[in-house]
Amino acid sequence: MPKVGMEPIRRQQLIKATMAAIDEVGLAEATVMRIARHAGVSAGIISHYFGGKDGLLEATMRQILTDLSHAVAARRHALEDDSPRAHIGAIIEGNFDRTQVTDPAAKTWLAFWASSMHKPALQRLQNVNDRRLYANLCHQFKRVMPRADARNAARGLAAMIDGLWLRGALTPDGLDAPEARHLAHTYLDQLLIHYGCQQFASTAETL
C-alpha cells in the first residue's frame, strides 16, 4: 500500500503505468524502471511510496478490486427488479465490466493470480475477493433454495465466472465479454431450474 501523503493523481498515474508495463512485457519484465518511465517519474518515487514492485502490484490490484466492487454495486443499485435472479445477474455483469476485461486489466489479473500463490499480501487480497463473490451469490441463492443447495449453486456459478474469465483472458483475441456474460447468464438459469426455481429463470422457456 502507498504511504500516506501520495497525491491521488500520482497514485493513479503509477497504477496505470504498472498495468501498461505488465500488458507490454509481463510481470517479470515490468521493472520499477520501466514502470517509472511509463509514468514519467523517477524510480525513487515508486520505492519511496510503495517499497518496490510488489507493493505497487498490491496497490494496483486493490484498485482493480475496488473497480470491480463499484461495477457490481452500481448495477445492483440500478435494478428495478429486486429478485434474486436480477441481483445475481448484476453480479455477473459487474464481473465482466470494462474495468476488468481490457488487455491491461486482464494481464494484471493473471499476474496477480500467479503471484498470489507466493506472496502472502496478495493471497489475502485473493481470498477476500473469492469470499466476497461466493458470499454475495450464496446470499441471493438462499432467498430461493435451501442453504445446502444455495452453497453448491454459489460455488458452481463462482467457478463458472472465474473459468470464463480465465479462458477468455488466455485466448489470443482476448476476452469476449458479451459472450462470457451470455454463457454465465445461461448457466445461472440452468442452476435455478436444476434446483427447482424455474419461476426465477429468465430463459426457462428456452432451455
Residue frames as a rotation matrix with the C-alpha (Angstrom) as fourth column:
MET 1
0.574 0.819 0.000 0.00
0.819 -0.574 0.000 0.00
0.000 0.000 -1.000 0.00
PRO 2
0.010 -0.589 0.808 1.23
0.449 -0.720 -0.530 3.51
0.893 0.369 0.257 -0.73
LYS 3
-0.630 -0.296 -0.717 2.43
0.776 -0.268 -0.571 5.65
-0.023 -0.917 0.399 2.15
VAL 4
0.491 0.781 -0.385 0.25
0.784 -0.589 -0.195 8.46
-0.379 -0.206 -0.902 3.42
GLY 5
0.075 -0.425 -0.902 0.90
-0.021 -0.905 0.425 11.66
-0.997 -0.012 -0.077 1.54
MET 6
-0.820 -0.332 0.467 0.92
0.422 0.200 0.884 10.39
-0.386 0.922 -0.024 -2.03
GLU 7
-0.541 0.627 -0.560 -1.25
-0.675 -0.722 -0.156 12.55
-0.502 0.294 0.814 -4.24
PRO 8
0.179 0.705 0.686 -4.26
-0.038 0.702 -0.711 10.61
-0.983 0.101 0.152 -5.61
ILE 9
0.843 0.122 -0.523 -3.48
-0.495 -0.200 -0.845 11.73
-0.208 0.972 -0.108 -9.17
ARG 10
-0.112 -0.965 -0.236 0.11
-0.980 0.146 -0.135 10.49
0.165 0.217 -0.962 -8.91
ARG 11
-0.437 0.022 0.899 -1.09
-0.441 0.866 -0.235 7.23
-0.784 -0.499 -0.369 -7.37
GLN 12
0.611 0.739 0.283 -3.48
-0.049 0.392 -0.918 6.62
-0.790 0.548 0.276 -10.28
GLN 13
0.599 -0.492 -0.631 -0.72
-0.798 -0.310 -0.516 7.54
0.059 0.813 -0.579 -12.70
LEU 14
-0.476 -0.851 0.221 1.56
-0.872 0.490 0.011 4.87
-0.117 -0.188 -0.975 -11.23
ILE 15
-0.156 0.512 0.845 -1.19
-0.174 0.828 -0.534 2.25
-0.972 -0.230 -0.040 -11.16
LYS 16
0.857 0.470 -0.212 -1.97
-0.254 0.026 -0.967 2.84
-0.449 0.882 0.142 -14.83
ALA 17
0.240 -0.865 -0.441 1.73
-0.952 -0.121 -0.281 2.68
0.189 0.488 -0.852 -15.62
THR 18
-0.507 -0.379 0.774 2.01
-0.608 0.794 -0.010 -0.65
-0.611 -0.476 -0.633 -13.81
MET 19
0.338 0.729 0.595 -0.84
0.035 0.622 -0.782 -2.11
-0.940 0.285 0.185 -15.83
ALA 20
0.844 -0.061 -0.533 0.62
-0.525 -0.305 -0.795 -0.73
-0.114 0.950 -0.289 -19.06
ALA 21
-0.160 -0.985 -0.057 4.03
-0.987 0.159 0.013 -2.24
-0.004 0.058 -0.998 -18.31
ILE 22
-0.403 0.089 0.911 2.53
-0.279 0.936 -0.215 -5.65
-0.872 -0.341 -0.352 -17.45
ASP 23
0.699 0.708 0.097 0.46
-0.057 0.191 -0.980 -5.51
-0.713 0.680 0.174 -20.63
GLU 24
0.654 -0.495 -0.572 3.57
-0.755 -0.384 -0.532 -4.68
0.044 0.780 -0.625 -22.64
VAL 25
-0.145 -0.886 -0.441 6.16
-0.719 0.400 -0.568 -7.13
0.680 0.235 -0.694 -21.28
GLY 26
0.374 0.310 -0.874 4.59
0.296 0.853 0.430 -9.21
0.879 -0.419 0.227 -18.49
LEU 27
0.986 0.117 0.116 5.12
-0.070 -0.337 0.939 -9.02
0.149 -0.934 -0.324 -14.74
ALA 28
0.569 -0.817 -0.092 8.66
0.734 0.455 0.504 -10.42
-0.370 -0.354 0.859 -14.68
GLU 29
-0.321 -0.730 0.603 9.96
0.925 -0.378 0.034 -7.78
0.203 0.569 0.797 -17.09
ALA 30
0.508 0.544 0.668 7.87
0.336 -0.839 0.428 -4.94
0.793 0.007 -0.609 -15.68
THR 31
-0.307 -0.756 -0.577 10.71
0.888 -0.009 -0.460 -3.50
0.343 -0.654 0.674 -13.66
VAL 32
0.274 0.329 -0.904 10.47
0.722 -0.692 -0.033 -0.47
-0.636 -0.643 -0.427 -11.42
MET 33
-0.630 -0.590 -0.504 12.50
0.092 -0.702 0.706 1.45
-0.771 0.398 0.497 -14.00
ARG 34
-0.858 0.354 0.372 10.12
0.437 0.126 0.890 0.51
0.269 0.927 -0.263 -16.83
ILE 35
0.123 0.949 -0.291 7.06
0.984 -0.077 0.163 1.40
0.132 -0.306 -0.943 -14.77
ALA 36
0.016 -0.199 -0.980 8.68
0.499 -0.848 0.180 4.70
-0.866 -0.492 0.086 -13.80
ARG 37
-0.924 -0.376 -0.070 9.31
0.112 -0.441 0.890 5.51
-0.365 0.815 0.450 -17.46
HIS 38
-0.469 0.836 0.286 5.67
0.754 0.211 0.621 4.75
0.459 0.507 -0.729 -18.31
ALA 39
0.428 0.689 -0.584 4.57
0.900 -0.381 0.210 7.10
-0.078 -0.616 -0.784 -15.53
GLY 40
0.332 -0.381 0.863 7.13
0.337 -0.807 -0.486 9.78
0.881 0.452 -0.139 -16.29
VAL 41
0.868 -0.076 0.491 8.52
-0.473 -0.432 0.768 9.73
0.154 -0.898 -0.411 -12.75
SER 42
-0.208 -0.978 -0.008 11.73
-0.860 0.187 -0.474 8.65
0.465 -0.092 -0.880 -11.05
ALA 43
-0.022 0.128 -0.991 12.12
0.124 0.984 0.125 5.09
0.992 -0.120 -0.037 -9.79
GLY 44
-0.908 -0.393 -0.145 12.78
0.199 -0.100 -0.975 6.56
0.368 -0.914 0.169 -6.37
ILE 45
-0.475 0.820 0.320 9.16
-0.855 -0.516 0.054 7.75
0.209 -0.248 0.946 -6.17
ILE 46
0.356 0.610 -0.707 7.93
-0.440 0.778 0.449 4.17
0.824 0.151 0.546 -6.52
SER 47
-0.279 -0.549 -0.788 10.39
0.460 0.644 -0.611 2.85
0.843 -0.533 0.072 -3.95
HIS 48
-0.940 -0.122 0.317 9.52
-0.174 -0.627 -0.759 5.64
0.292 -0.769 0.568 -1.51
TYR 49
-0.340 0.904 0.258 5.76
-0.940 -0.336 -0.060 5.29
0.033 -0.263 0.964 -1.64
PHE 50
0.643 0.677 -0.359 5.31
-0.700 0.709 0.085 1.59
0.312 0.196 0.929 -2.45
GLY 51
0.339 -0.584 0.738 8.51
-0.603 0.467 0.647 -0.08
-0.722 -0.664 -0.194 -1.28
GLY 52
-0.761 -0.647 0.049 9.12
-0.355 0.479 0.803 -1.55
-0.543 0.594 -0.594 -4.73
LYS 53
-0.731 0.432 -0.528 7.30
-0.515 0.158 0.843 -3.52
0.447 0.888 0.107 -7.40
ASP 54
-0.700 0.479 -0.530 5.49
0.585 0.810 -0.040 -5.89
0.410 -0.338 -0.847 -5.03
GLY 55
-0.570 0.472 -0.673 3.92
0.463 -0.492 -0.737 -3.01
-0.679 -0.732 0.062 -3.15
LEU 56
-0.659 0.309 -0.686 2.90
-0.632 -0.722 0.283 -1.34
-0.408 0.620 0.671 -6.37
LEU 57
-0.767 0.408 -0.495 1.33
-0.110 0.677 0.728 -4.56
0.632 0.613 -0.474 -7.68
GLU 58
-0.619 0.556 -0.555 -0.65
0.783 0.378 -0.494 -4.87
-0.065 -0.740 -0.669 -4.43
ALA 59
-0.532 0.410 -0.741 -1.87
-0.018 -0.880 -0.474 -1.27
-0.847 -0.238 0.476 -4.74
THR 60
-0.768 0.222 -0.601 -2.77
-0.638 -0.176 0.750 -1.87
0.061 0.959 0.276 -8.39
MET 61
-0.721 0.511 -0.469 -4.80
0.326 0.846 0.421 -4.96
0.612 0.151 -0.777 -7.54
ARG 62
-0.581 0.535 -0.613 -6.56
0.624 -0.190 -0.758 -3.16
-0.522 -0.823 -0.224 -4.72
GLN 63
-0.604 0.342 -0.720 -7.62
-0.504 -0.864 0.012 -0.55
-0.617 0.370 0.694 -7.27
ILE 64
-0.751 0.316 -0.579 -8.85
-0.433 0.427 0.794 -3.19
0.498 0.847 -0.184 -9.74
LEU 65
-0.674 0.512 -0.533 -10.78
0.681 0.709 -0.181 -4.93
0.285 -0.485 -0.827 -6.95
THR 66
-0.578 0.464 -0.671 -12.28
0.201 -0.716 -0.668 -1.58
-0.791 -0.521 0.321 -5.93
ASP 67
-0.684 0.309 -0.661 -13.32
-0.719 -0.437 0.540 -1.02
-0.122 0.845 0.521 -9.54
LEU 68
-0.763 0.391 -0.514 -14.91
0.108 0.862 0.495 -4.47
0.637 0.322 -0.700 -9.55
SER 69
-0.631 0.521 -0.575 -16.81
0.729 0.144 -0.669 -3.78
-0.265 -0.841 -0.471 -6.35
HIS 70
-0.561 0.399 -0.725 -18.07
-0.257 -0.917 -0.306 -0.46
-0.787 0.015 0.617 -7.70
ALA 71
-0.787 0.250 -0.565 -19.12
-0.562 0.090 0.822 -2.06
0.256 0.964 0.070 -11.01
VAL 72
-0.671 0.555 -0.492 -21.21
0.547 0.818 0.176 -4.67
0.500 -0.151 -0.853 -9.23
ALA 73
-0.557 0.448 -0.699 -22.67
0.612 -0.348 -0.710 -2.19
-0.562 -0.823 -0.081 -6.73
ALA 74
-0.735 0.264 -0.625 -23.67
-0.476 -0.857 0.197 0.26
-0.484 0.442 0.755 -9.46
ARG 75
-0.726 0.468 -0.504 -25.54
-0.299 0.445 0.844 -2.42
0.619 0.764 -0.183 -11.39
ARG 76
-0.552 0.542 -0.634 -27.32
0.778 0.609 -0.157 -3.69
0.301 -0.580 -0.757 -8.30
HIS 77
-0.656 0.281 -0.700 -28.25
0.290 -0.762 -0.578 -0.16
-0.697 -0.583 0.419 -7.24
ALA 78
-0.757 0.315 -0.573 -29.78
-0.626 -0.602 0.496 0.49
-0.189 0.734 0.652 -10.66
LEU 79
-0.909 0.405 -0.099 -32.03
0.345 0.865 0.365 -2.58
0.234 0.298 -0.926 -10.52
GLU 80
-0.449 0.855 0.260 -35.77
-0.825 -0.509 0.247 -2.08
0.343 -0.104 0.934 -10.71
ASP 81
0.567 0.553 -0.610 -36.33
-0.322 0.831 0.454 -5.76
0.758 -0.060 0.649 -10.01
ASP 82
0.075 -0.522 0.850 -35.33
-0.995 -0.097 0.027 -6.94
0.068 -0.847 -0.527 -6.50
SER 83
0.941 0.332 -0.067 -35.47
-0.330 0.943 0.040 -10.63
0.077 -0.016 0.997 -7.40
PRO 84
0.419 -0.819 0.393 -32.51
-0.081 0.397 0.914 -12.92
-0.904 -0.415 0.100 -6.65
ARG 85
0.383 -0.244 0.891 -32.15
0.864 0.437 -0.252 -13.57
-0.328 0.866 0.378 -10.39
ALA 86
0.856 -0.025 0.517 -31.76
0.241 -0.864 -0.442 -9.84
0.458 0.503 -0.733 -11.04
HIS 87
0.776 -0.585 0.236 -29.16
-0.561 -0.469 0.682 -9.38
-0.289 -0.662 -0.692 -8.29
ILE 88
0.278 -0.692 0.666 -27.13
0.260 0.722 0.642 -12.38
-0.925 -0.005 0.380 -9.39
GLY 89
0.577 -0.015 0.817 -27.34
0.817 -0.026 -0.577 -11.15
0.029 1.000 -0.003 -12.96
ALA 90
0.930 -0.240 0.277 -25.93
-0.227 -0.971 -0.077 -7.79
0.288 0.009 -0.958 -11.84
ILE 91
0.509 -0.780 0.365 -23.05
-0.349 0.200 0.915 -9.61
-0.787 -0.593 -0.170 -10.13
ILE 92
0.298 -0.355 0.886 -22.30
0.762 0.648 0.003 -11.42
-0.575 0.674 0.464 -13.39
GLU 93
0.778 0.063 0.625 -22.42
0.517 -0.630 -0.580 -8.18
0.357 0.774 -0.523 -15.37
GLY 94
0.887 -0.434 0.154 -20.12
-0.453 -0.759 0.469 -6.42
-0.087 -0.486 -0.870 -12.92
ASN 95
0.389 -0.767 0.510 -17.54
0.025 0.563 0.826 -9.18
-0.921 -0.309 0.239 -13.09
PHE 96
-0.043 -0.389 0.920 -17.27
0.954 0.257 0.154 -8.64
-0.296 0.885 0.360 -16.83
ASP 97
0.832 0.282 -0.477 -17.26
0.231 -0.959 -0.164 -4.85
-0.504 0.026 -0.863 -16.60
ARG 98
0.831 -0.508 0.225 -14.90
0.107 -0.250 -0.962 -3.00
0.545 0.824 -0.154 -18.92
THR 99
0.468 -0.682 0.562 -12.57
-0.864 -0.488 0.128 -2.21
0.187 -0.545 -0.817 -15.99
GLN 100
0.302 -0.296 0.906 -11.97
-0.507 0.755 0.415 -5.95
-0.807 -0.585 0.078 -15.64
VAL 101
0.591 0.099 0.800 -11.65
0.415 0.814 -0.407 -7.11
-0.692 0.573 0.440 -19.26
THR 102
0.842 -0.410 -0.352 -9.31
-0.539 -0.585 -0.606 -4.69
0.042 0.700 -0.713 -21.05
ASP 103
0.581 -0.681 -0.445 -5.96
0.207 0.653 -0.729 -6.20
0.787 0.331 0.520 -22.03
PRO 104
-0.385 -0.778 0.497 -4.01
-0.376 -0.360 -0.854 -4.34
0.843 -0.516 -0.154 -19.30
ALA 105
0.054 0.477 0.877 -6.54
-0.998 0.013 0.054 -5.31
0.014 -0.879 0.477 -16.63
ALA 106
0.915 0.336 -0.223 -6.71
-0.354 0.934 -0.042 -8.92
0.195 0.117 0.974 -17.79
LYS 107
0.298 -0.881 -0.367 -2.94
0.182 0.429 -0.884 -9.36
0.937 0.196 0.288 -17.86
THR 108
-0.448 -0.405 0.797 -2.64
-0.661 -0.450 -0.601 -7.70
0.602 -0.796 -0.066 -14.46
TRP 109
0.507 0.699 0.505 -5.26
-0.861 0.436 0.260 -10.09
-0.038 -0.567 0.823 -13.09
LEU 110
0.852 -0.209 -0.479 -3.32
0.020 0.929 -0.370 -13.06
0.523 0.306 0.796 -14.47
ALA 111
-0.191 -0.973 0.133 -0.09
-0.047 -0.126 -0.991 -11.75
0.981 -0.195 -0.022 -12.96
PHE 112
-0.197 0.220 0.955 -1.88
-0.930 -0.349 -0.112 -11.22
0.309 -0.911 0.274 -9.65
TRP 113
0.826 0.561 0.045 -3.29
-0.552 0.793 0.257 -14.76
0.109 -0.237 0.965 -9.58
ALA 114
0.540 -0.698 -0.470 0.14
0.272 0.674 -0.687 -16.25
0.796 0.243 0.554 -10.26
SER 115
-0.411 -0.775 0.480 1.90
-0.192 -0.441 -0.877 -14.06
0.891 -0.453 0.033 -7.71
SER 116
0.217 0.588 0.779 -0.73
-0.890 -0.210 0.406 -14.63
0.402 -0.781 0.477 -5.02
MET 117
0.846 0.061 -0.529 0.46
0.045 0.982 0.186 -18.22
0.531 -0.181 0.828 -4.69
HIS 118
0.077 -0.934 -0.349 3.79
0.804 0.265 -0.532 -16.95
0.589 -0.239 0.772 -3.37
LYS 119
-0.772 -0.323 0.548 3.03
0.044 -0.887 -0.460 -13.54
0.634 -0.331 0.699 -1.82
PRO 120
-0.619 0.538 -0.572 1.01
0.781 0.351 -0.516 -13.57
-0.077 -0.766 -0.638 1.45
ALA 121
-0.635 0.393 -0.666 -0.27
-0.086 -0.892 -0.444 -10.00
-0.768 -0.225 0.600 0.98
LEU 122
-0.636 0.388 -0.667 -1.60
-0.758 -0.154 0.634 -10.83
0.143 0.909 0.392 -2.48
GLN 123
-0.780 0.348 -0.520 -3.02
0.299 0.937 0.179 -14.13
0.550 -0.016 -0.835 -1.23
ARG 124
-0.665 0.545 -0.512 -5.04
0.493 -0.196 -0.848 -12.25
-0.562 -0.816 -0.138 1.35
LEU 125
-0.548 0.457 -0.701 -6.47
-0.644 -0.765 0.005 -10.00
-0.534 0.454 0.714 -1.35
GLN 126
-0.699 0.255 -0.668 -7.36
-0.456 0.560 0.692 -13.02
0.550 0.788 -0.275 -3.45
ASN 127
-0.786 0.406 -0.466 -9.07
0.592 0.712 -0.378 -14.71
0.178 -0.572 -0.800 -0.51
VAL 128
-0.598 0.575 -0.559 -11.12
0.048 -0.670 -0.741 -11.58
-0.800 -0.470 0.373 0.23
ASN 129
-0.538 0.376 -0.754 -12.22
-0.832 -0.382 0.403 -11.35
-0.137 0.844 0.518 -3.38
ASP 130
-0.765 0.228 -0.603 -13.15
-0.066 0.903 0.425 -15.04
0.641 0.365 -0.675 -3.54
ARG 131
-0.746 0.482 -0.460 -15.12
0.638 0.318 -0.701 -14.88
-0.192 -0.816 -0.545 -0.29
ARG 132
-0.602 0.530 -0.597 -16.97
-0.327 -0.846 -0.420 -11.73
-0.728 -0.058 0.683 -1.39
LEU 133
-0.581 0.379 -0.720 -18.10
-0.753 0.086 0.653 -13.27
0.309 0.922 0.235 -4.67
TYR 134
-0.729 0.284 -0.623 -19.18
0.289 0.952 0.095 -16.51
0.620 -0.111 -0.776 -3.01
ALA 135
-0.762 0.428 -0.486 -20.97
0.479 -0.133 -0.868 -14.75
-0.437 -0.894 -0.104 -0.13
ASN 136
-0.594 0.547 -0.590 -22.89
-0.610 -0.784 -0.113 -12.40
-0.525 0.293 0.799 -2.44
LEU 137
-0.541 0.384 -0.749 -24.00
-0.575 0.481 0.662 -15.26
0.614 0.788 -0.040 -4.68
CYS 138
-0.777 0.202 -0.596 -24.87
0.455 0.835 -0.310 -17.52
0.435 -0.512 -0.740 -1.77
HIS 139
-0.806 0.487 -0.337 -26.97
0.036 -0.528 -0.848 -14.83
-0.591 -0.695 0.408 -0.10
GLN 140
-0.403 0.669 -0.624 -29.12
-0.898 -0.422 0.128 -14.44
-0.177 0.612 0.771 -3.20
PHE 141
-0.528 0.190 -0.828 -29.45
-0.319 0.859 0.401 -18.16
0.787 0.476 -0.393 -3.87
LYS 142
-0.914 0.151 -0.376 -30.55
0.399 0.495 -0.772 -18.72
0.069 -0.856 -0.513 -0.26
ARG 143
-0.662 0.724 -0.194 -33.54
-0.597 -0.666 -0.448 -16.49
-0.454 -0.181 0.873 -0.94
VAL 144
0.153 0.760 -0.632 -34.99
-0.984 0.176 -0.026 -19.16
0.092 0.626 0.775 -3.24
MET 145
0.411 -0.045 -0.910 -33.47
-0.200 0.970 -0.139 -22.52
0.889 0.240 0.390 -2.21
PRO 146
0.972 -0.055 -0.229 -32.26
0.233 0.371 0.899 -24.43
0.035 -0.927 0.373 0.86
ARG 147
0.671 -0.736 -0.086 -28.90
-0.573 -0.589 0.570 -23.48
-0.470 -0.333 -0.817 2.32
ALA 148
-0.005 -0.718 0.696 -27.01
0.112 0.692 0.713 -26.55
-0.994 0.082 0.077 1.09
ASP 149
0.367 0.210 0.906 -28.31
0.894 0.189 -0.406 -26.07
-0.256 0.959 -0.118 -2.44
ALA 150
1.000 0.022 0.002 -27.54
0.022 -0.978 -0.209 -22.36
-0.002 0.209 -0.978 -2.30
ARG 151
0.375 -0.926 0.038 -23.95
-0.437 -0.140 0.889 -23.06
-0.818 -0.350 -0.457 -1.31
ASN 152
-0.121 -0.399 0.909 -23.50
0.561 0.728 0.394 -25.53
-0.819 0.558 0.135 -4.15
ALA 153
0.647 0.437 0.625 -25.10
0.762 -0.340 -0.551 -23.16
-0.029 0.833 -0.553 -6.65
ALA 154
0.919 -0.338 -0.203 -22.88
-0.293 -0.930 0.222 -20.29
-0.264 -0.144 -0.954 -5.47
ARG 155
0.041 -0.945 0.326 -19.74
-0.154 0.316 0.936 -22.42
-0.987 -0.089 -0.133 -5.78
GLY 156
0.036 0.033 0.999 -20.76
0.826 0.562 -0.048 -23.53
-0.563 0.827 -0.007 -9.25
LEU 157
0.848 0.349 0.400 -21.54
0.520 -0.695 -0.497 -20.06
0.104 0.629 -0.771 -10.56
ALA 158
0.710 -0.669 -0.220 -18.40
-0.423 -0.655 0.626 -18.54
-0.563 -0.352 -0.748 -9.00
ALA 159
-0.157 -0.777 0.610 -16.33
0.185 0.583 0.791 -21.23
-0.970 0.237 0.053 -10.72
MET 160
0.328 0.369 0.870 -18.17
0.910 0.122 -0.395 -20.55
-0.252 0.922 -0.296 -13.99
ILE 161
0.996 0.049 -0.073 -17.47
0.035 -0.984 -0.174 -16.82
-0.080 0.171 -0.982 -13.80
ASP 162
0.349 -0.937 -0.022 -13.79
-0.503 -0.207 0.839 -17.34
-0.791 -0.282 -0.544 -12.98
GLY 163
-0.121 -0.389 0.913 -13.44
0.460 0.793 0.399 -20.05
-0.880 0.468 0.083 -15.62
LEU 164
0.651 0.421 0.632 -15.00
0.754 -0.259 -0.604 -17.99
-0.091 0.869 -0.486 -18.37
TRP 165
0.921 -0.341 -0.188 -12.85
-0.320 -0.938 0.135 -15.04
-0.222 -0.065 -0.973 -17.42
LEU 166
0.136 -0.948 0.288 -9.64
-0.333 0.230 0.914 -17.09
-0.933 -0.221 -0.284 -17.30
ARG 167
-0.015 -0.109 0.994 -10.21
0.741 0.666 0.084 -18.94
-0.671 0.738 0.071 -20.57
GLY 168
0.834 0.394 0.386 -11.17
0.551 -0.608 -0.571 -15.70
0.010 0.689 -0.724 -22.29
ALA 169
0.793 -0.569 -0.216 -8.16
-0.437 -0.780 0.448 -13.82
-0.423 -0.261 -0.868 -20.97
LEU 170
-0.057 -0.872 0.486 -5.83
-0.131 0.489 0.862 -16.53
-0.990 -0.015 -0.142 -22.24
THR 171
0.500 0.278 0.820 -7.18
0.724 0.385 -0.572 -16.54
-0.475 0.880 -0.009 -25.80
PRO 172
-0.508 -0.795 0.333 -5.13
0.844 -0.380 0.379 -14.70
-0.175 0.473 0.863 -28.47
ASP 173
-0.334 0.453 0.826 -8.01
0.479 -0.673 0.563 -12.35
0.812 0.584 0.008 -29.28
GLY 174
-0.919 -0.030 0.394 -8.70
-0.300 -0.597 -0.744 -11.50
0.257 -0.802 0.540 -25.66
LEU 175
-0.773 0.634 -0.003 -11.83
0.399 0.484 -0.779 -11.95
-0.492 -0.603 -0.627 -23.57
ASP 176
-0.676 0.681 0.282 -15.17
0.111 -0.284 0.952 -11.74
0.729 0.675 0.116 -25.40
ALA 177
-0.967 0.220 0.125 -17.12
-0.181 -0.255 -0.950 -10.13
-0.177 -0.941 0.287 -22.57
PRO 178
-0.192 0.967 -0.169 -20.59
-0.981 -0.193 0.007 -10.26
-0.025 0.167 0.986 -24.20
GLU 179
0.097 0.188 -0.977 -20.23
-0.414 0.901 0.132 -13.96
0.905 0.391 0.166 -24.95
ALA 180
-0.795 -0.442 -0.416 -18.90
0.195 0.462 -0.865 -14.67
0.575 -0.768 -0.281 -21.45
ARG 181
-0.775 0.575 0.263 -21.83
-0.576 -0.469 -0.670 -12.81
-0.262 -0.670 0.695 -19.89
HIS 182
0.067 0.829 -0.555 -24.28
-0.927 0.257 0.273 -14.73
0.370 0.496 0.786 -22.08
LEU 183
-0.161 -0.197 -0.967 -22.82
-0.047 0.980 -0.192 -18.08
0.986 0.014 -0.167 -21.06
ALA 184
-0.969 -0.228 -0.096 -22.81
0.092 0.032 -0.995 -17.13
0.230 -0.973 -0.010 -17.38
HIS 185
-0.484 0.866 0.123 -26.45
-0.847 -0.428 -0.316 -15.98
-0.221 -0.257 0.941 -17.50
THR 186
0.152 0.521 -0.840 -27.44
-0.694 0.662 0.284 -19.18
0.704 0.540 0.462 -19.29
TYR 187
-0.517 -0.421 -0.745 -25.67
0.210 0.782 -0.587 -21.27
0.830 -0.460 -0.316 -16.65
LEU 188
-0.937 0.233 0.262 -27.41
-0.339 -0.414 -0.845 -19.28
-0.088 -0.880 0.466 -13.91
ASP 189
-0.052 0.986 -0.161 -30.80
-0.996 -0.040 0.073 -20.09
0.066 0.164 0.984 -15.39
GLN 190
0.060 0.007 -0.998 -29.85
-0.282 0.959 -0.011 -23.75
0.958 0.282 0.060 -15.66
LEU 191
-0.887 -0.405 -0.223 -28.90
0.120 0.265 -0.957 -23.74
0.446 -0.875 -0.186 -11.98
LEU 192
-0.661 0.697 0.279 -32.21
-0.713 -0.468 -0.522 -22.21
-0.233 -0.544 0.806 -10.99
ILE 193
0.240 0.748 -0.619 -34.09
-0.855 0.465 0.231 -24.82
0.461 0.474 0.751 -13.00
HIS 194
-0.293 -0.456 -0.841 -31.97
-0.054 0.886 -0.461 -27.65
0.955 -0.090 -0.284 -11.61
TYR 195
-0.963 -0.131 -0.235 -32.73
0.223 0.097 -0.970 -26.61
0.150 -0.987 -0.064 -8.04
GLY 196
-0.331 0.939 -0.096 -36.45
0.940 0.337 0.058 -26.23
0.087 -0.071 -0.994 -8.71
CYS 197
-0.200 0.216 -0.956 -36.59
0.363 -0.890 -0.277 -22.44
-0.910 -0.402 0.099 -9.03
GLN 198
-0.399 0.043 0.916 -37.95
0.914 0.103 0.394 -22.28
-0.077 0.994 -0.080 -12.58
GLN 199
0.624 0.780 0.044 -40.04
0.781 -0.621 -0.058 -19.22
-0.018 0.070 -0.997 -11.81
PHE 200
0.612 -0.465 -0.640 -36.86
-0.021 -0.818 0.575 -17.16
-0.791 -0.339 -0.510 -11.39
ALA 201
-0.353 -0.788 0.504 -35.05
0.518 0.284 0.807 -18.40
-0.779 0.546 0.308 -14.51
SER 202
-0.072 0.342 -0.937 -35.36
-0.451 -0.849 -0.275 -15.71
-0.890 0.402 0.215 -17.16
THR 203
-0.371 -0.114 -0.922 -34.75
-0.924 0.145 0.354 -18.19
0.094 0.983 -0.159 -20.00
ALA 204
-0.483 0.160 0.861 -36.57
-0.395 0.837 -0.378 -21.16
-0.781 -0.523 -0.341 -18.54
GLU 205
0.533 0.841 0.087 -38.86
-0.283 0.274 -0.919 -21.46
-0.797 0.466 0.384 -21.51
THR 206
0.686 -0.313 -0.657 -35.97
-0.705 -0.063 -0.707 -21.75
0.180 0.948 -0.263 -23.97
LEU 207
-0.326 -0.891 0.315 -33.77
-0.938 0.347 0.011 -24.23
-0.119 -0.291 -0.949 -22.13
